[in-house]
């Protein structure tokens, strides 16, 4: 039997045995305690907590075909439990050790960047309300009168578009110095600061660069000396790749039921502050204690040092931004993920082969860290779902909620809210705009006085309780719509996802319209090849005898035929580029750059064909059917140019 398949079967069998034989939970560090029934308010008994996590996580490893996981729970200034499950490396047969096994934690690592910012602010070296250009050795454009501040970066409200161009490299020779990369990859500022939340990796990268500029140390060195070392996080790093002496878990993907190692790429060093960190469950327990302890932001005895004052820790837990005071918002880099009546601040992390979640409950003095080394664990670390839902339903059961009754006259104006909404986190100025073709939220009005919110994460019904303000019919969440000066709905804000705002999609941006347009263009362009070819053969001898007068109609025919062929080649190139699984993350390949040339040449020829269409009617090049067909081809080509230009695929916009 294949060794990998054999180990996969072992994982499945042991997972199913769960509590009877928890062999997969090989390594654990547990405080003293005895088994008990789940308490009414949070985990207090360590044995009961371990039993709950064993059953939950082992079942998840089986259900989602995951190699391993690591977890840490802290409360009241001490570590309740750290534990490892499953394999850190299947081929080597290495199990997860919560003290030694390093997991890549993705965007949870942003919290090290925000902690660094707050340290320097505490020392008076950074002003959260100052223009960030004050601290940079290059300049962010002054697109709006309002400058971008560190407060805006902390809350992801700087107003940057979202780009992924050249974030990763296939060859280390393609890596750039931090300053050069940040200067040459500035996203466009597409909204004034503070207008709406739009989760931004680039904003965090800027914050990390500012930390380096102000401290005089490289970012990873600053984090090491001012956070990791003082807290005794000896098995953590802000470097990528991780130092060789650390025991890094292997990230896995599943293909045909088999575990496969996730591919590794080279990340630009400018990206490190946004999520290139690695840590163990035990080390993250130390970090969580530091972020929870308002009296003394340190871990263990005084020899382990302090990273923040109690006042700064308390400040970081406060809401720094919300689109409306009635909605949950964002603290200092942490999102309000409150669940079942318990105020919860958290952040998830997503890097290839690893999925991570960290939750802090300040009022409960409770923190939970969880990471899986499997790509399929995405649903488990999603906020309000997966692990978070199971944990809160077990330890903090939701109180009964009295259903909200809809207003009798709501149906009269329900349609102003209906439609599709797209994340504000998207590209506007680059060719990556096409990635936002599909909207994430659909609002419908079923006619019973409510609206239905359909999302990739689930569907919910809401009732308007105040103008533009809605409460969930049978749950605790709320949402708000924003309108413009003419009363048209423009935005949707949901406190389930405080890091994202949603913009209402116009009809010509809808996927149905654009898909139909492209299919119609392809059909018309394909029809031109046999029709014009037959006409060319049939009229060739006659046109040769007619001399100069016939050359213009022939040139017109050749021009529109070439336009059709170039456009079909462009579509084919787009399909092949997509099927090759290449994205702007690695830049744009020479082949696709050549494909983009086709669009530019075709657009120029379309202008020529448009002129020929006018002259064809004036000089009666062909019969009425021939002129009408030529006009159809030309109008279709113009529509195709509009499509390319609207989605930033006309030219080299990257």
GUTIPA-45366 format. One record per residue (C-alpha): x, y, z. Coordinates in steps of 0.1 Angstrom, whole numbers, plus 5000, padded with zeros to 4 digits. Layout:
BEGIN
XYZ/...
This chain:
BEGIN
500050005000/501250354992/502850505024/500950835021/497650655016/498450425046/499150725069/495950895056/493950585066/495650585100/494550945104/490950865096/490750565119/492250735149/490051045143/486950835143/488050675176/488151025190/487951015228/488350645231/491850655218/493051025213/496450915199/496451205175/496551445203/500151335211/501451655227/499651865253/500452105281/497452115304/496852295337/495552095366/491852015367/489351745367/486651645342/483351835346/480251915327/480652225304/480252535325/477552785318/479953075311/483252975294/485852715299/487152685335/487752315340/490752205320/489851845317/486351935303/487952175279/490451915267/487651665262/485551915242/488452015220/489551655214/486051555202/485651875181/489051895164/489551525158/486151515141/487151815120/490351655109/488351355096/485451555081/487751805063/490651565055/493251765074/496651665085/496851835118/495952125141/497252315171/495352505198/495852725228/493452855254/494253115280/492153265308/492653495338/496253545331/497353185327/497452915301/494652665304/495752435276/497952405246/497652095224/498651945191/496551715169/497551505140/500651535118/503051815113/504751615086/503051315072/506051175053/508351205083/505651075106/506051385129/503151475151/502151825161/503851955192/502152265206/505552385221/507752315191/505652285159/505552615140/502452695120/502252975094/499553205109/498853425079/497053755086/496853685123/500553805121/499154155113/498654185151/502354185156/502554485132/499754665150/501354595184/504654735171/502755055160/501155085194/504555045211/506055325191/502955545197/503155475234/506755605233/505755915214/507555815183/504355775162/501155985161/498255785150/496556095136/499556225116/499856195078/501755875072/503856065046/505556215077/507155875084/507855755048/510855815026/508555814996/505155974991/501655834990/499756054965/497556334978/494456214959/492056354985/492356655008/492356425038/495656255045/495955885053/496855825090/497955525110/494455525125/493155465089/495755185084/494755025117/491055015107/491554935070/489855265061/492655425042/490755415009/493155204989/491954974961/492954604964/495754474942/497754144942/500054214913/503554064919/502953984955/504753654950/507653534929/508553204914/512253294914/514153464942/515853684916/512453854911/512253974947/512654344953/513754564983/510854675005/511055034996/511254964958/508354734959/506154964980/506955264958/506255074925/503054904937/501055184953/497355104949/495155384937/493355584964/489655524954/487755674983/488555935011/490055795043/487455685068/484555655043/484455275043/486354965055/488254775028/490654515042/494054615029/497354415029/499154705014/498054935043/499554685068/502754665047/503055045049/502555025087/505354765090/507654985068/506855285091/507855075121/511154995104/511755365094/510955505128/512755235149/515755215126/515554835126/514354595099/510754495106/511454135114/514254235137/512054485155/509354225161/511953975173/513554215198/510454405210/507754135211/508953785206/512053795228/510353985257/507453735258/509653435255/508253335221/511353135213/509652935185/508153225166/509453435137/508553735116/510853615088/510053435056/511253165050/511353075087/514753015102/516052655097/516252585134/512452615138/510252305133/507952425106/504852215100/504152115064/501152285048/498852035029/496252035002/494051744992/493851604957/491951284948/491751204985/495451224989/497551465010/499851674989/502351935001/501152284993/503552454969/505952714983/506653044967/508853344974/507053634990/508153994986/509854115018/507554415018/504754175025/506154035058/504254275081/500954165065/501253795073/504553615069/504753515106/505053165121/504353055156/503452775179/500352735200/502352785232/503953105219/500653245208/499253175243/501953405256/501053675230/497253645238/497953685275/499854005267/496954145247/494454055274/496154165305/495154525312/496954525345/500354405333/500854335296/503454065302/503553695305/504753495335/507153655359/508753995354/511853845338/509953795306/509454165302/506654395291/505554485256/502754735263/501454945292/498154845307/496655165294/497755085258/496354735261/492954875272/493055125244/493754855218/490554675229/488354985222/486355035190/488455265168/486155265137/482555165129/480455295099/477655365124/477555365162/474855095161/477154845143/480154645154/483454785142/487154755144/489454795174/493154865169/493754605142/491254355157/487754305144/484654295166/483453935162/481153935191/479153605195/476253505216/476353815236/480053795244/482254075232/484853915211/487854065192/489553855166/491353795134/491753505110/494653405089/494953245055/498153135038/498552845014/498252525033/497452685067/494252835082/494353025115/491953195139/492553395171/489753515194/490053745224/487253795249/488454085270/485554085295/486053715301/489853755301/489853465277/491753395245/491753115219/494253035192/493752765166/495552675134/495252385109/497952285084/495452205057/493952415029/490552265033/490152415068/489052755054/485452705066/486652615101/488452945107/485853165091/484553425116/481253335132/481352995116/483252665120/485252655152/484052985165/480452875162/481052545179/483052695207/480552965216/477552745213/479152505238/480552755263/478353065258/474952945245/472953215229/470053365249/466553355233/466053655210/462553795206/461853815168/461754155153/458454245137/458454405103/456754745097/453454725078/454454975051/457954835044/456954655012/456254994996/459955084996/461654744999/462854754963/465155044968/467454804988/467254504965/470054424941/473554294942/476454434963/480154384958/482954414983/484654754983/487854554986/488554524949/490754654921/489554974903/492455084882/494254764871/493454454851/492654274883/489254454882/487854154863/488353944895/485454134911/482954044884/480853834907/479154024936/479253864970/475853984984/472353964969/469554154987/466054044979/462554124992/460453814997/457354035002/456753955039/458154285052/461754165054/464754165032/466853855026/470653885026/472253615005/475953575009/478653305003/478653245041/474853205046/471453365042/469753595068/466553785071/466454145084/463754395093/464054775091/463654915126/464855275117/465455435084/468255245066/468955045098/468054675099/468054415126/468254035121/464853875124/465953605147/469553695156/471753965171/473354115140/472554435123/473254615090/472954965076/472455095041/474055425029/472355655004/473755934982/472456294980/469656184956/468455904979/469955624959/471355334979/475055304974/476555095002/475754815026/477554765059/477154435079/478454395114/479054035107/482054145086/483254475100/486354475078/484354495046/481954745031/479754655001/478954874971/475754844951/476354704917/475054884886/473154684860/476054704834/478454554860/476354244867/477853914857/474753814837/474954124815/478654084809/478553714803/475753764778/477654044761/480753834757/478853534744/476953744719/480253904708/481853564703/478853434683/478853744660/482653734655/482553364647/479853424621/482053674603/484653424594/482553204570/480353484559/483153724549/485253444535/482453334512/481853694501/485653744495/485853434472/482653514454/483553874447/487253834442/487153824403/484554094401/486454324425/489754264405/487954384373/486454694391/489854844399/490355114425/486655164433/486354814447/489454824468/487855024495/484954784501/487554504501/489754684526/486654744548/485854374547/489454284555/489554524584/486454404601/487454044595/490754104611/489054274641/486853964646/489753724644/491953934668/489053954693/488453574691/492253524697/492053754727/489253564742/491153234736/494253384752/492253494783/490853144787/494252984783/495753234808/493053154833/493252774828/497052794833/496152894869/498353204866/497253514884/498753864888/500153744921/503153634901/503053914876/501953894840/503553644817/505153744784/502553534766/499653724782/501354054775/501253954739/497553864742/496954214755/498554354723/495754184704/493254384723/495054714716/495454644679/491854534676/490554844693/492555064669/491154874639/487654894653/487955274650/488855224613/486054984608/483655234624/484655484597/484255224570/480655154583/479755514578/481255534544/479655204534/476155344539/477155674522/478755514491/476555204491/479454954491/477054654491/473354584492/471354674523/471754334539/475554354534/475754704549/473554604578/475654294586/478854504584/477254754608/476354464632/479954344632/481254694638/478754774667/479654434682/483354524680/482654854697/480854674725/483754444729/486154744732/483854884759/483954564777/487754544776/488154914787/485554884815/487354584830/490754734825/491754464799/492454724772/496254794772/498754704799/497054814831/499054644858/
